[in-house]
Amino acid sequence: MQTKRLEMIFQNSAGNRITVSVLDPKDDLTAQSVEAAMGQILALNAITTAGGDLTAILGARIVTRDVNDILVV
């Protein structure tokens, strides 16, 4: 079984890396659309962490995981 998730990586006020994950992202995502969405998250101050507000975009990636069961009990 294959799963995908979009990981959006931000920096918060304390300088820590914060990863926000979205399961099963659209297949047709572009770098521009992801960057625009991340910009909206920052502009709206939509997420606050223990280390403060998100302050910068550090990157984004799509992670694909493929699991093959070999023994099911």
C-alpha positions as CSV (number, residue, x, y, z in Angstrom):
1,M,0.0,0.0,0.0
2,Q,1.4,3.4,-0.9
3,T,0.7,6.6,1.0
4,K,1.6,10.2,0.3
5,R,1.8,13.3,2.4
6,L,2.7,16.9,1.8
7,E,5.2,18.2,4.4
8,M,5.3,22.0,4.7
9,I,8.3,23.1,6.8
10,F,8.3,26.5,8.6
11,Q,10.4,28.3,11.2
12,N,8.8,29.7,14.3
13,S,9.7,32.7,16.5
14,A,12.0,30.6,18.6
15,G,13.9,29.5,15.5
16,N,12.7,25.9,15.5
17,R,11.6,23.9,12.5
18,I,7.9,23.1,12.4
19,T,6.5,20.6,9.9
20,V,2.8,20.6,9.0
21,S,1.7,17.5,7.2
22,V,-1.3,17.0,4.8
23,L,-2.3,13.4,4.0
24,D,-3.1,12.4,0.5
25,P,-2.3,15.7,-1.3
26,K,-3.6,16.4,-4.8
27,D,-1.4,14.8,-7.5
28,D,-1.3,18.0,-9.5
29,L,0.3,20.3,-6.9
30,T,2.9,22.8,-8.1
31,A,5.7,24.5,-6.2
32,Q,3.9,27.8,-6.8
33,S,0.5,26.6,-5.4
34,V,2.2,25.1,-2.3
35,E,4.2,28.3,-1.7
36,A,1.1,30.4,-2.0
37,A,-0.8,28.2,0.5
38,M,2.2,28.4,2.9
39,G,2.2,32.2,2.5
40,Q,-1.4,32.4,3.4
41,I,-0.8,30.3,6.5
42,L,1.9,32.8,7.5
43,A,-0.2,35.9,6.6
44,L,-3.3,34.7,8.5
45,N,-1.1,33.6,11.5
46,A,-3.2,30.4,11.3
47,I,-0.8,28.2,13.3
48,T,0.8,29.0,16.7
49,T,3.3,26.7,18.3
50,A,4.8,26.4,21.8
51,G,7.8,28.4,20.3
52,G,5.6,31.2,19.0
53,D,4.1,32.1,15.7
54,L,5.3,30.8,12.4
55,T,7.7,33.3,10.8
56,A,9.3,31.9,7.7
57,I,8.9,29.2,5.0
58,L,11.8,26.8,4.9
59,G,10.6,24.3,2.3
60,A,8.1,21.7,1.3
61,R,8.2,18.1,0.0
62,I,6.0,15.2,-0.9
63,V,6.8,12.0,1.0
64,T,5.7,8.7,-0.5
65,R,5.7,5.6,1.6
66,D,5.3,2.1,0.1
67,V,4.4,-0.7,2.5
68,N,4.3,-4.4,1.5
69,D,3.0,-6.9,4.0
70,I,4.8,-10.2,3.9
71,L,3.1,-11.9,6.8
72,V,-0.4,-11.2,8.1
73,V,-1.5,-13.0,11.3
